[in-house]
Amino acid sequence: MGAYALIGESISNQHASKYIQMISFFNRSTSENNSNETISTLRLRFLDATSDALERCLTEEFSLQNYLCDKPKQFLLHDYEDQICINVDLELSSTSRINIGYKEISLKTFWSTRFDRSCFIFIIPNLQVNNEHLTTTFIDHLAMHIDVYQPTILDSALHTRLCVNTLSVS
C-alpha cells in the first residue's frame, strides 16, 4: 500500500478547505482517591472524513470503555490564519445553559496529518438538584450544545446538540 500527499498552496485570496468529522464520546469513571465520586467527561475527537480514520478512532475509544454519543458530524475547515474554537454548554433546561468549556486550538493542529490523535476533554459537573430534603443527581440525562468554528469564517461553523441518556451507560 502506498502513501499519497497533495502538495501546493492556496490560490491568492482563496483558501483551501477540507472536511473533517467530529465524534463525541461520554465516559463515567470512579475517582481514584477512593471517595467513590464519579467523574463524567465529554471527549471530542476530530479526524479525517474517511472510514479508516473512523474505524481506528472507534476501536481506540471503545477499548477505553467510552460511550459513543452520536453519529460523526462533518465540519468544513478552511486553511485560513485562524484558530479553531470549541465551545461546550450543558443544558439545564430549555432556557438555561452553563458553559463547561471553551478551547482555542491553532489551525496547525487541525491541518496536520496527526490531528486525529488529539482528544479534547471536557469535565461535566456533577450537578445536584435539592428538592425538599431529596437530593438527586442531575446527570441521568444530559443535553449538551457544541459549537466548533473559526471566528472569521462563521458560515461554516458546526452547531450541534447531543443528548446522552447516562442511565444506559454502565
C-alpha positions in Angstrom: 0.0 0.0 0.0 1.4 3.4 -0.9 1.0 6.8 0.6 0.0 10.0 -1.3 0.4 13.6 -0.5 -1.2 16.7 -2.0 1.4 19.5 -2.2 0.7 23.1 -3.1 -0.6 26.3 -1.7 -3.8 28.2 -1.8 -4.7 30.5 -4.7 -4.3 34.1 -3.8 -7.4 35.4 -2.0 -8.9 31.9 -1.8 -8.3 29.3 0.8 -8.0 25.6 0.7 -10.6 23.6 2.7 -11.2 20.1 3.8 -13.9 18.2 5.6 -13.2 16.7 9.0 -15.5 14.8 11.3 -16.1 15.4 15.0 -17.0 12.4 17.1 -18.2 12.7 20.7 -17.8 10.2 23.5 -19.1 10.0 27.0 -17.2 8.4 29.9 -18.2 8.0 33.5 -15.5 6.7 35.9 -14.9 6.5 39.6 -12.4 8.9 41.2 -9.0 7.3 42.1 -9.0 8.8 45.6 -11.4 6.1 46.8 -14.2 8.5 47.6 -16.5 6.7 45.1 -17.1 10.1 43.4 -18.0 9.6 39.8 -16.4 11.9 37.2 -18.1 12.3 33.8 -16.3 13.6 30.8 -17.2 14.5 27.2 -14.4 13.5 24.8 -14.3 15.2 21.4 -12.2 13.7 18.6 -11.6 15.3 15.2 -10.4 13.2 12.3 -10.3 12.9 8.6 -13.6 12.1 6.9 -12.7 8.6 6.0 -14.0 5.2 7.1 -10.5 4.1 8.1 -10.0 7.0 10.4 -13.4 6.5 11.9 -12.8 2.8 12.5 -9.4 3.4 14.2 -11.0 6.1 16.4 -13.9 3.9 17.4 -11.6 1.0 18.3 -9.4 3.2 20.5 -12.4 4.8 22.3 -14.3 1.6 22.8 -11.1 0.0 24.3 -11.2 2.8 26.9 -14.9 1.9 27.6 -16.2 5.2 26.2 -19.8 5.5 25.0 -20.4 6.9 21.5 -22.8 9.9 21.9 -23.9 10.4 18.3 -23.0 9.8 14.7 -20.0 11.8 13.4 -20.7 15.4 12.5 -19.0 17.0 9.4 -17.1 20.2 9.8 -15.6 22.3 7.0 -12.1 23.5 7.9 -10.6 26.4 5.9 -6.8 27.0 5.5 -7.1 30.5 7.0 -4.8 32.1 9.5 -7.3 31.5 12.3 -7.7 29.3 15.4 -10.4 26.7 15.8 -12.7 27.4 18.7 -14.7 24.7 20.6 -17.4 25.8 23.0 -19.4 23.3 25.1 -22.6 24.2 27.0 -24.5 21.9 29.3 -28.3 22.4 29.0 -30.0 22.8 32.4 -33.5 23.5 31.0 -35.0 24.7 27.7 -34.0 28.3 28.6 -30.8 27.8 30.7 -27.3 26.6 30.0 -23.9 26.6 31.7 -20.6 26.7 29.9 -18.4 23.7 30.8 -15.6 24.5 28.5 -14.1 26.7 25.8 -10.9 25.9 23.9 -8.9 27.6 21.2 -6.7 25.4 19.1 -4.2 26.6 16.5 -5.1 25.8 12.9 -1.7 23.9 12.5 -3.0 21.3 15.0 -6.0 20.6 12.8 -4.3 20.9 9.4 -1.5 18.5 10.3 -1.6 14.8 9.4 -1.6 13.7 13.1 -4.5 15.7 14.4 -6.7 12.5 14.6 -4.7 11.5 17.7 -5.9 14.7 19.5 -8.7 14.4 22.1 -10.3 17.4 23.7 -11.8 16.5 27.1 -14.4 18.5 28.9 -15.4 17.6 32.5 -19.1 17.5 33.1 -20.0 18.9 36.5 -21.9 16.6 38.8 -24.8 18.9 39.4 -27.4 18.1 42.1 -30.9 19.4 42.5 -32.2 19.8 46.0 -36.0 19.4 46.3 -37.5 19.2 49.8 -34.9 17.0 51.6 -34.3 15.0 48.4 -31.1 15.3 46.6 -30.9 13.8 43.2 -28.1 13.9 40.7 -28.8 15.8 37.6 -26.6 13.6 35.5 -29.1 10.9 34.5 -29.9 12.7 31.2 -27.6 15.2 29.5 -28.1 17.6 26.7 -25.0 19.4 25.5 -24.6 22.1 22.9 -21.3 22.0 21.0 -20.0 24.8 18.7 -16.9 24.4 16.5 -15.9 27.4 14.4 -13.3 29.6 13.0 -14.1 33.2 14.2 -13.5 34.9 10.9 -15.5 32.2 8.9 -18.7 31.7 10.9 -20.8 30.4 7.9 -19.1 27.0 8.0 -19.5 26.6 11.8 -20.7 23.3 13.3 -23.5 23.7 15.8 -24.9 20.5 17.3 -26.9 19.3 20.3 -26.1 16.0 21.9 -28.4 14.0 24.2 -26.9 11.4 26.3 -29.0 9.0 28.5 -26.4 8.2 31.1 -28.7 5.6 32.8 -27.9 3.2 29.9 -24.1 3.7 30.4 -22.7 1.3 32.8 
